[in-house]
Structures are given as C-alpha cells and as structure tokens.
Amino acid sequence: LAKKAEKDGKKSGAEKAPSDKPTSALPPLPTPEPPTLRLSDADDSPSTWKVLWAAELYNVPVKALRGNKSSFPVAHGPFLKYGEQHVMGGNSMAKAVSMLSGVVVTSEMEEWCEWERSKLRHAPTKALPHLDQALLTCGGHHLVHHTTTVADICIVSTLASLAVEYSPIIQTYLACHVAALEKAQASVTSYKKKTLPLDNSSLNTVVHYVFDTAICNLFGNDVVDQISPNIVGRCANPKHGDFQCNASMPLFSVMKKQGTLSPHIQSPQDLGAMIVKEIGTANPIVEQLSVQGPGFVLCRITSSYLEKHANLYIQQGHLPKPIDYQAETCLVDFSSPNIAKEMHVGHLRSTILGESICRILESVGCKVYRVNHVGDWGTQFGMLIQYLKEEYPNFTTSSPNITSLTEFYKSAKQRFDENEQFKQASRDNVVLLQSGDEECLRVWQLLCDVSRMEFQKVYDRLDVTLEECGESFYNDKIPAVLDEFEKSGILTIDNGAKCIWVDGHTNHPLIVQKSDGGFGYDSTDMAALKYRLQDLKATRIIAVTDVGQAGHFELCYGAAGMIGWLKDGQKLEHIGFGTVNGEDGKRFKTRSGDTVRLVDLLDEAVARMEASLKERIAEGKANITEEEVHKVAEAIGYGAVKYFDLSRNPESNYKFSYDRMLDTKGNTAVYLLYANARLESICVKAKKDFNVDVDELMANKTPIVITHPSERNLVLQLQTFTDTLAQTLQDLYPYHICEYLYNLSIAASDFCTQCKVLGSPEMNSRLLLCRATTMAMRECFDLLAIRHVDRI
C-alpha cells in the first residue's frame, strides 16, 4: 500500500520531460490524482482507534468510504481502501498510515505490534510483566525512539479495551497517551458506516443519502469527491417533483476529463439513467424517479415515509429537531436601550429579533444568556444627575414624578447647552460618580430604576425576557483587559490614545483608552467580550444591533482573536439590521419630526385591530365576544408588528405600514392567525356535531393516512421543518421560520378547499392532519414570540 502511494505520488508530481515534438501535437492525458485513503466499517473497537490515532499523529487525511456495496467482501471489521488496494486489521492499518506519511516502521516497532497481537490480546495477565519491564527500561512514556509510534498506538489502544488492573508504571504510560486516544475515539462516529436513515426527519439528509449512496456505488468515492457535495435540492417547480439531483452534469465533466467514461455513456442524461436504475423502484424514501433536461434526476418523497413521520410527530407533540445539532452555551446581546431615554422605534428590531433568536436556540437545548447591555454609564449622567438635583431637590424623601424620560433628557440637554454653570456642575458630577460619591450614585440608581420601569412596559407587550447587564458592570474589568493587551505587545500608542490595529482594518483602530485616560465603548465592549468568553464560557456570542455597528464589532472580534481569547471553537457573530422607515422611505418619525415611542407604536397596532374586530362582531363575522376583543387584539396587533419585521431579511430596510401588516390576506401574522383559528374550529365542530374528539384520536394513536394529493402536500410541508430549523440555526435569521409558516398555511388552505374533512370517510385521519398543522403553527408562533388564539 505504501509503495503504491509513493508510486502514485511520483506520477502526480512528475515534471514533464522536454520534447522535440512540434507544439501542434496533442497534449498528454492528464495524470490522475493519487487515490484518497478511505476507512470503511469503522466501529468502537481498538482496530478503528488505531488507524484514526495514526492518521491524526502522522497528519494523513482519511475519509469515510461511502456507498453500501463493499468491494472487499472478505473483511469482517474495519478496513482501509486505497484505490483498488485494501488493508484490514488494526495494526496493519496503523502501520500503513505510518508508511504513507513517510515514517518508517522499524523492526522494533514491528516486534511490539506482533507482541500486542499474539500475546497482549490473548493473555494480558501473563503479557503485562514484559511491558512493565520495557517501560522501566525506556522511561515509561514511549516504547521506541522516545516518541509516539505505531507501537504505542497499537498497545495503548488494546490496553484501553481490557478490563485489567494495571501497575503504576502502566497507568502512567496510559495517562501519557490518553488525550490522543480519546481524540481518536471521539472521531469514530463520523467514520461509521451510514445506513438508510428512515428515522431521520431531515428531508435534505435522507434524499442526499439515497443519491450519494447510489452515485458512490456506481462511480466510486474518488470520482464523487471531485464534484460539489451539494448534489440535491428542492425542485423549483413542485409539479415536476419534490427534490432533484444535479450530479449528472458535473460527474460527466469529471469522468470525461479523466477519460473514464464507458463507451455507452454519451451524455449526462445517460449518467442520470444509471442513477435512476441504481436507486430502483422499491426505495423506501424516494419514488417516481425520472431524468429531465440536461440530466436532472427528479423524485418524490414516498407517502409511507411522510406518513411515518407525521404520525410520529403527532404522537410526540412537537416538531422534529435536527438530530445532529450539538447544543451550545449561547449569549445573545439584544435590545440594549439607554438609561434615561425611552425606547423608540429604533429599538424595535433588536428587541424582537433577539427574543426570537433566543427562543430558536433554546428550542434545541442551548443554554442561552439573554443579555440587555443597557447604556447605564457615561459622561451624559453628569448632566442628568445635576438636572434631577435642581428640578427635584427633595428626591431623597419624595420620589420624583418623571412622566416622560424623553422630555427629561431633552430638558437636561438644553440646560447643559445654554448654562455654563450647569455645564461645569455636570462635569463635576461625572468625576464624583466615577469616584463613588454616594449622592451621585443614589441619583444614578434612581434614574436607572425609572428607566427600567419604562422599558418593562415594552417588554411586557412584546413578551420579551432579558437579564440586564449594563455598561457599568464592566467598569472594574477594563483595567485588567488593558493590562493584558499591553503585555501582549499588540497595543500601540496613537496621539496619546492606546489603540489596537486589527488585521485587515487599516482605516481606524480599536481605541481601548482615550488620550485623556478615559474609556469608551471600545473599552467596555472588549471587557464584556472577555467576561462572556472566559467567565460565562459562552461558545457562541451573538450581538444584535443596527447594521451600522458592523465595523465596530469586526474590530472587537478581531482583537479578541489576536489576543487569543477564542478557545475550542468559540464563535463571535454580529447580526446587523436595517432601518424602519415611514411610507416616504425616510426614518420613521412622528408628524412633528420626533422619534416614535415604541409603546405608542405598539398600542396603535392594538387599537386598530380592536376597531377591526368590533366591526366584524357587528357584522356577525367574529367568533369572539366584546369582552375578548382586547385580549385578541393584543395578540394579533403585537404579532402583526413582529411578523412584519421578522418575515424579511434583517439587513434590509423596510417601510412601516399598519395597513399592510394588519391585512387579512397575504403573508401577514393576521392571515396566519386566522388560518390557525380556522383549522382549530374544524376540530371543535367535529366534537360538537360528530362527537369525534381529536384528543382521543391522538391518545388512541389513530394513524394519519394519505389518500389525496393535497394531504400529501400538507404533510410534505410539515416535514420540511427540520431542514428549516437547521438552516435557521446557522444564520439565526427568523425569516426562515416565517417562510415555513406561510407555506404551511397555504398548503393547509389548499387542503381545506380540496378535501372534505367533517363527515367524510377519511374524517379521523384528516382531523389529525388539521391538529398536526395547528400544533406546528403554534410551535412556530412560539419561536417568533407571537401569541396564538383559538378563535377570532
């Protein structure tokens, strides 16, 4: 095997010999790349540990062998494949990897490997004294050449599998290698032979498996690896199929270039026909395969697969999640208003985006810190403290009645600009506050408390939960961060300021200390980053702010990387959002030109919805009473504002429009909530008029049976949730959930139109399908923090 690898490498890297032939001669055929080393039938045994440990030690790439038709039928366990060559047995595979890397397996190593195979495995108690003596002679850590070799790999892997009590020196020997062994053991899963994943709810995963297996069986792993792994996607036109495989065209190009096309293969369509034949007509996941266009292979998901998962979902009571997602410790920094200022329309997007992101992460088991990084520190507080002292001199005995934070701030700012004595007193207050003056701290705390009460009015309306950890929390942490950067040598002095020039950013630096010795946002945010990474041990940190702050976060995240704060795959992300504009396309403001208070904006949506519901009651078109109007109007009104924002890419700007967001038609929360209520009303009517209780059907495990194309389409839409959630977990854009919800409601509407539910022979199954859809819709509403209602 090693000799073949060396020979293939020489062929691949050989320089062309000079030629006297004219330049018009045909170019030589391209020399194929050396084959990739592949591991098949990996299991949790010492044989697999040995080869994976050797591959890691000697830096030899090893891939899993895909496909389900082994070309080495005599193997009864893991084996390595290199082109047409095969190696089996843990020791042989480890030695092959060593030789492929250029490391010679000496006779002494060979002897130890043979001792492990013939002695240690079969009679460990008798064999161990020999190992004890050898370890005492060679220092106790390595058997050959004072470094890890295949001898150590083979012996330690076997020792780890034996239920034997070891001597102290062998225990020391094992401890020396345990980290490397555990790393190999942890990687076994990705090499295990994949079987038909009927229990996997991800349509993308199961369809990809079907086509990837067929293609690997037909053309081999080395050929398939040369095309994009994204060979499967949804059909653009559902009339033609559910999914399509796009591999035929790139495969034809690769094989033609290699000169490996069979004479009977004249086009990509021929390859497509081979793929269809390989999959066959009895596949439990895909059916109705056909080749169209330049070689696309189209297919539909089998009804049996869809029925199985629909019934599983309704029995479990929740939508299926991606099975391969690893829960993390996440921190979402969102909302973040400023103390002594009311929340306005500019805080809308961060607040509702952040809440939805938290819920999405929590739904897959993540521990989520919901951080409200409020602006509760800075020079502006000197001005605010002085104004409160002057306007409310009895504030220590009588709580000041600050009815409008916005007016309070404006008045303080106006006096600061107009009155020099006030300005100087304000500056003095800043010094006193930072030095811990009791009176200034008391006023500061009072302003924070008043602000929190105003913020909570918004959070209660939007069902938002946050844990406040403002800028002031990091004050005492900044000096240590500054000291760390100074010691690292990363810090530079620029016009008296202490700066960090981040790689790739030459326009301006990160300023961790101003020239006057003060600290700003850069200082606070770096202290916050270190605390979140090292104290809270967050593995994924997401800041949700306007897109204009993207540059600032790039600098902060870059500096964190330069100083070495990121460990074990910790990730730093920024989700930037665009502006909320008025109908004129400019930033949304009141008629007087002031920024719109967020409370007023939300209350207006509820008021409009209340008026609409009362009209429907008067017209006899509503299923609620006058007493229920306000509660329903809140759910729909607040939900409409949220969905109008969440249903679009956060980076885009949008025009705020009550008329469009409260429309009962189209992609709005109002339409979706009505669709949910309609399905729920069918279930209620079934119990009232037909004495069929959907809850009893579920308890009795009555099955959903697909008998109509509209039923199938609805179940197919339900089944796309796993892939939708997987995509959302990558970019954290809730609009994917919104798209799923809207497409599901369209499929449900078509189902209700095309299929009679109440009184039909299929009533039980179709009622369960109605309930499954409402359960899915409600779960999505919860992820978006939208309240759902049963009746409208």
N, C-alpha and C positions, 0 to 999 in steps of 0.2 A: 504493500500500500504506500509506504513512504517513498519507495523508488518510483512508483508511478506518479506520485505527486511531484517529485523532483523533475521527472521527465516532462510532465505537463507544464510545469513552470518554465522550464527551459524553452519549450516550444512557444509559450505565450510571450516570453520576454526576449526571444532571439532577435538580433538585428538582421535586417535583410542583407544578404550578400550582394556586393556590387555585380551588375550585369552589363554585358556588352550588347544586349538586345536593344533594338530601336524602341523609342518611347511609345510607339504606337501599339506595342504588344499588350495583350490582355493582362490586367492586373492579377496577381495571385489570389487565390481564395483566402478569405480571412481565416486566421488561426483561431479556433475556438478557445474561450477562456477555460482554465482548469476547472474541473467539477467542484461543487461545494461539498464539504463533509457534512453528512446528514446522519442524525440519530433516529432510529425507529424503535417503537415498542418500549419506550422509557417507562420505568416503574420505580417504586420506592424501595430499591434494593442497592446493595453495595456496588453492583455492576454499573448501574446508572450514575451513582455518586462518583465513582472513579473517573469515568470519561468526562463528566461535566467539571469536576475539580481540575483535571488535567487541562481541559480546554481553557479554563479561566487562568490557570497558572502559566500556561505557555502562550496565551493570547492567540489561540487558534479558533477561528469562527466555526461554530457548529450550528446547523439549523435542524429543525424537526422535519422528518420525512413525512410529507403529506400524501394523501391518497389512501385507498383501502385495499389495494392489490399489491401485496408484497412480492418482490421479485427474488426473495430469498426464503423459500418456504421451509427450509430445514432449521431456521432459527427458532429457539424456544426461549425467548427473552430479548433483551435489548441487543441491537446490532448497529454497526456503523456502515454506511454506504458511501463510497467514493467513486463516482462514475458507475462502472459495472462491477467494481470490487466490493467485497463485503468482509467485515471483521466482526466476530462475536466473542463474548467473554470479556468481563470487566478488565482484567489485567491486560489482555491483548489490545483492547480498545484504548486504554490509557497509554500503553507503550506506542501505539500507532500515532496518537495525538502528539506525544513527545517527539517522535521522529519526524513528523510532518513539520514541526516547528524548528527542526534542525538540531534539537538536543539529542545527543547520542545516549542510547540506553546501554550502559556498561554491563559487563558480565556480573559485577557485584549486585547491580540493580536486578538483573535477571534472576540471580540466585535468591534474592529476597522475595521477588514476586512468586517464584516457584515454591519457596518455603511457605508463603501465605496460602497458595493454592492447595498444596499437598499436606501440610501439617496443621497450620493455624485453623483452617476452616473445619477440619475433621476431628482434631483432638486438641482443642485450645488449652486445656489444663496442662497437658504434657508439653505443649509447644512454648508456653509463655516463659518458663525459666530461661530458655535460649534468648528470647527477646530482652529479658531483664539484663542478662549479661552483656549483650551487644550494646544496649543503651548506656550501661555504666561505662563501657569502653569508649564510646564515641561522644559522650557529653550529654546524652539524654534528650536531645531535641530532634536530631536528624540521623538517619542511619547511614547515609552515604554523602560524602563531599561537604558535610556541614551546611547543606541547603536542602530544601524540599525537592524530592524527586519522585518518580513513579513508585519507588519502593515505599516511601512514606505514604503516598496516596493509597496504594493498594492495602497496606497493612492497617492504617488508621481507619479506613472505610469498613474493613471487616471487624476490627475491634469495636467500633461503634454499634455494630449489629449484634454482638454477642452478649448474652446475659451472664457475664462472668465478673467476679470480683478481682480487681486488678491491684497490683503492687503500687506503692507510692511513685516509683520511677515511671511506670507505665501511665499512671494517672497524670503525671507531669507532662509526659510525652503527648498524651491526648489533648491536654489543655493547650499545648503549644499550637495544635493544628485545628482546634475546634471551630474557630471562626471561619476558616476556609471550607471546612467540611459542611458547616451549616449553610454557607452561601450556596454550595453545590446542591444541598438538599432542598433549599428554598426554590431553586430554579427548575426542579424536576417537573412541576406541574405544566409548564409551558412546552415541555417536550413529550408529554404523554400522548398516546395515540388518541385522536379525536374520533368519537363515534357519532352516529346520526343523532343530532341534538333535538329530538322530538319534544323534550320538556322545556327547551329554551323558548321564551316568549318573544325574542327579538327576531322579527322577520328578516331584517338585513343579515343577521348572523346565520340563520338556518338556510336561507337561499344561497348565501355566499358559500356555505359549506357544501351544498349539493353541487354547485358548479365547479368550485375549486377542486373537489374530490374527483369529479369526472375528468377535468382537464389534466390534473396531475396523473391520473391513471393512463390517460391517452398519450400525453406528450412528455411526461417526466417533470420532476421538480425544477431541474436546472433551466429548462426552457421557460416554464411558467414564471420563474422568478425574474425573468427579463422583461415582463410586462407589468403594468401598474397593478397593484393589489386591489384597486377599486374596480373590480370587473362587473359588479352588479349594482343596479339602481332601479328606482321605480319607473314604470312606463310613463312617458309624457302623456300619452292618451290612454286612459283606462279601458277604452273599448278594445284595445289590442291585447291587453294583458295587465297583470299586476306588477310584474318585475321583468327586467330584461338583462341579459348577459352580453357585455360588449367586448368579450375577449377574442372573438374570432379574427377581427381585423389586425390587432397588434400581434397576435400569435402567428398569423400568416406572414406578416412582415419579418418577424424574427426568424422563423423557420426558413423563409426564402433566402434571407441573408446568410444563414448558416449552411444552406444547401441540404437541408434535412427533410424537405417536402417529398412525400411519396408521389409517384407519377399520377396517381388517380386524384390528387388534390390540386385543383386548378384555380380555386378562388377561396376567399374567406367563407363563402356560403357552404362549401364542401366541409370545411372545419366545423361550421355550425351544425351541419347534419350529423357529423360524427359525435358531437357533444350531445345532441338530442338522443341519438341511438344509445350512447353510453349511459345516460340517465335512465332511459327506458320509460315504460308506461305505468309501472307499478310503484313509483316513488311515493312515499307517504307525505311528502311536503309539497312537491310541485307536480302539476299536470298540464295538459293541453300545450305541450311544448311545440314551437314552430320556429322556422327561420324566416326572417323578413329583411328586406332592404339589403344592405351590403354584407350582412352576416349576423345581424342581431338575433339572439335566441330569446324568444318571448315565452312567458309561462304564467300560469295562475296558481295561487295557493290552493291546496286541496281543501274541500269542505270539511273533511274529517279532522285535519289539523286545526282549522278555525273553530269547529265545534268543541273539540277537546279543550282548547284554551279559554273559550267563552264560558264553558261550564266550570272550569277550574277557577276562573276569576269570580264568577257569581257566588261560588261556594266559599271562597276565601274572603270576599267582601272588600277587596281593594285591587287596584290596577297593578299588574306585574311590573317589577322594577328590573333594571339591568342586573343580571346575576354576577357579572364580573367587576362591578364597581366596588372599589375599596373606600369605605367611609373614612373621612379625614376630620381633623380639628381645624375648623374654618373660622375666620374672623371677617365680618362684614362691617365696614365703616360707612354709615349712611345717615342721611337727614342732616345732621350737624348744623343746626341754626346758631345764630349768635345771641348771647345773653343781652337782655335789654332791647332786643329787636323782635318784633312779631314775625312769625313765619308767613312768607308770602308765596306767590305762585312759583317763584324760583326754587322753592324747596319741595315742590310737588313731586318732581320726577325722582329725585334722590330717595325721597321717603317711600314712595310706593314701589319703586324698582328694588330698593334694598330689602323691603319686607318680603316681597315675592322671592327674591334670591335666597333669603334665609329659609323660607318655607320649603323651597325646592331642595336645598341642601339637607335640611332636617328630615325630609321625606325618605331619604336613602340612608339615614342613620348617622349623619355627620353631627358632631358636636359643634355648635355654632355660637360664637360670641357676637351678640348684636350691639355694636358699639355706636353710641351717639357722641361723636367727637365735637362737642359744643365749643363755640368760641367764648370762653369764660375768663380770658386773661388778655392783657394788653394795655397800651397807653390810653385807650379810649375810656377806661374805667376811672381814671383820674377825673375826667370831665363829668362823668355820670355821678360819681360819688359827691363831688362838690355841688352839683345841681340839686341832688336829693337833700343834702345838708341845708341848703339855702331855702328850698321850697317846702321841705317837711322837717323843720327844726326839732319837732317832738317825735321823730321817728323811733326813738328808743322806747317810748312809752305808748305811742299810738301808731299802729301800722298804717303807712301811707296808702292812700287810695289812688293807685296808679291805674287808671281805666284804660289807657292806651299807651303801650310801650313805644309805639312808633312816634306819637306826639311827644312823649317824654324825651326820647332820643333827639328828635328834631329841635326841641326847645333847648336842650343842653348844648347841642352843637351850635345853635345860633348864638347863644350867650358866649360860648367859647370863642367864636369868631369876632364878636363885637366888643368884648370886655377884656382888656389886658389884665386887670386884677384877677378876674375869674380864671383866665388862662394860666396865670402863674400859680394860683392856688391848685388848679387841676394838675399841673406838673408836679407840685409838691406832694399831692395825693398819690401819684404814681410811685414815687420813692417810698412814701410811708407804707403803701400797700405791699410793695415788694419786700419791705423790711419787716413785715408782720404787725403793723400797727393795729391794735385791737378795734378802734373805732372804724377805720377804713375797711377792715375785714368784715365787721358787722354789717356795714352798708353794702359791701360787695355781696355778702351772703344773702342779704335781703333782696337785692336785685336778681340774683340767681333764682331764689325761691319764687318770686313773682313771675319771672320768665318761664320757669318750669310749669307753673300752673297754666300759662297761656299755651305753651307747647302741647301740654297734655290734652287740651281741648281738640287739637288737630288729631293727635294720635288716637284718641278715643273714637273719633268719627271714622278714621281710616283703619281701625283695628290693627294698629302698629304697636309692637313691643320693642323697647330699646333699653339698654343699660348705659347710663351716662358715664362717660369717662372723658372729661374735657381737657382742654389745653393745660389748665392749671395743675392737673395730676402729674404732668411730666416735668414740672419746673425743677425739682431737685434731682432729676435724672439727666439733665442736659450736660452739666459739667463732666460727668464720667464719660459720656459719649464724645465730647470734645477732646478729652484727655486721650481716649483710645485712638482717635484719628490722628492726633498729634504724634503719638508714639509710633503709629504705623508708617509715618513718612508720607502719607497721602495728602496731608494738609499743606496748603500754600498760603502765603500772605499776599493780598492784592489790595493796595491802597489802604492798608491798615486792617482790612477785613480778613477773617480766616475762611478760606474757600476750599472746595473740593471740585476739581475739574474731572468730570466723569467722561470716560472714554466714549467717543462718538458725538460729544456735545461740546462744540467749540465756541458757541455764541455767548454763553454766560455760565458761570459756575453755580454750585450749591453753596450758599453762604451760611455757614454754621455759627458764625459770630460776627456781628456788625463791627464796623470800625470804631464805634463808640463803646464797645464792650457789651452791647445788648444782644438779645436773642430774638429771632423772628420765627416765621412759620417753618423755615427750613430746619432750624434747630429743634423745634418742638416735634416735627414730623419724624426726624431721624431718631429722637429719643423714643417716640411712640413705636417706631418700627422695631427697635431693639427690644423693647419691653414685650411686644407682641410675639416676636420670634423666639426670644430666649426665656422669658418668664411664663407667658401663656402657652408657649410651644405650639403656636398655630402653624399648620403645614400649608395652608392656603389663605392668603390675605387678600381681600377684595375691597378696594376703595371705590365708592360710587359718588362721583361728583360731575360737575359740568365738564364738557369736553375741553374747555379752555385750560383746565388744570393738568392736561395730559403731560405737558412738558415738565411740569414740576414733579410729577410722580416718576417720570422717566429718570430724572436726576436722583431722586431719593432712592429708587430701586437700584439704580446703577451704583450708587455709593455703597449701598448695603452689600451688593455683590463684591465690590472692590475690597471692602474691609473683611470679607469672609464670614458674614453673619448667616448666610444661607447654607443650611446643612440638610443632608438626607432628602433632597428633592423638594425643599420648601419653595413655594411659588408666591410671587407678588403680582397682583393684577390690578388694573385700573379700568373701570367701566365708565366711559365718558358719555354724557348725554347732551343733546342739543337743547335749543331754547323753546319755550312755549310762547307762541306768537298770537296776536289778535287776528281778526279777519283781514286786516290791512297788511299782514305779513311782518309787522313790526312787533317788538316785545310787548307782551300782553300787559296793559295798564288800564287804570280807571279813566273815566272821561276827563277827570281833572289832571291826568298825567301821572298819578301816583301808582305805585306798585300795588297790585291786587292782593289783599289779605287772603290767605289760604282758607281761613274759616268762612269768610264771605263767599268765596268761590264755591266751596262745597255746599254751603247752605242754599245757595241759589239753585244748584242742581236738584236738591231735595224739594225745594219749593215748586219748581217747575214740574217735577214728577208728581207731586201731590195734586197739583191742579189737573194734570192729565188723568190721574186715577179717579178723581172726583167726577170728571166729565164722563168717564167710562161707566162709573156706578150709576150716574143719572141716565145714561143711555141703556142701562141693563146689560152691559158688556163685561162686567167685572165679577169675579168670584170672591170678593172680599167685602167686609163691612166698613162703614165710616171709621169705626174705632181702630181698624187695622191699617188704615191708609198711611199714617205717618211712618209706622214701622216698615211697611213695604216700600214706601217712597224713599226712605233712608237706604235700604238695601239696594234698590235699583239706582238711585241717584248717585250715591258714592261709588257703586260698582261701575256705573257708566263712565264716570270721570277716570277711574283706574284703568278700565279696559281700553278706553280711547287712547291712553298713553302706552300701556303695556303691549298693545297689539301691533306696535310698529318698532322698527329698529331704533334702539335708544339713541344712537348717534345722530339721527335725523331730527331736524326741527319740525314742528307741526303747528297748525292753526287751531286754536282752541275754539270750539263751536258747540254750544249747548244743543242746538238743533240737530246736528249730526250725531252727537254722542247719545242723545235721547231718542233717536229714531228707532221705531219698532221693526224696521226692515234693514237688511244688510248686516255687515259684520260689526255689531254693537252688543254690549252687555244686555241691553233691553231685549233684543231679539233672542239671545241665548237663554236668558232667564225665562222668557215666555215659552221657548221650546222645551225647557226642562219642566216647567209647570204643566204644559200640555201632556207630556208623557206621564207625569205623575197623576194627572187627572184621569187618564185611561185606567191606571191601576186602581184608583179609588172607585171608579164607576164599575169595574169588574167585580169588586166586592159587594157593592150596593145592588147591582142589577143581576149579577150572575152567581153571586155567592162564591166567588173564586178569590181567595186571599193569596196574593203574591208571596207574602212572607211564609205561608205554609208550603207553597210550591218550592221555595228555596230550602226550607227545613227538610222537606221530603226528597230533596235532590232530584227534582223533576228536571230532565235534560232539555237544553236548547237544541232544536233540530232545524237545520237549514233546508228549506224547501223552495225558496223563491230568490231570484237574483237580488232583490232589494234587501232581503235578510242577510244574504251573503255579504253584500257591500257594507252593510252596517257593522257586521261582526269584523270584517276586514279593517274598517276604520277604527274600531275599538282596539284591535290588535296592534295598531301602529304606535300605541302609547309608549311602549318600552323603548323603541328607537327614538321617539320624540324626546323622551326624558334623557336618554343617553346624550343626544345632541345638545340639549339644554345644559346638562352638567358640564359640558366642555366650554361653551362660551358664556353661559349664565344669562342668556337673553330670553326672558319670559315670552317673547312673541311666538316662540315655537309652540308653547302650550296653548296660546291663543289660537294659532292656526289649527292645531289639533282639535280644539274645542269647536271651532267654527265648522270645520269639515265634518266632524261628528254630528253636529246639529243638522247640517244639510242632508247627510245620509239618513238621519232619523226622520227628517221631514219627508224624504222620498219613501222611506219605509211605511210611514203612516198613510201616505197617499196611495201607495201601490198595494199594500197588504191590509186586509181586513183583520182586525185584532179581536174585538169583542164578538162573541157568538160564532166564531169560525172554528173549524175542526182543529186548527193549529193554535187556538187561543192560549193554552197554557204556555207553550213554547214562546209565543210572541209577547205575552205579558212579561215573561222573564227577560226577554230581549229589551223591552221597554225599561224594566227595572235596572238591568245592567247598564243601559245608556244613562239613566239618571244618576246612578252611582258614579259612573265615570265623569259625568259633567260636574257633579258636586265635588269630586276629588280635585278636578281642575280648578273649579271656583276657589276651593280652599288654598291651592297653591298660589293663586293670584290674589288672595286675601279679599275675595268678593263674596259677600253674603248671598246665600241662595234662599229662595222662597218656594213653598209648595203651591201656593195659589196667588194669582194676580187678578 
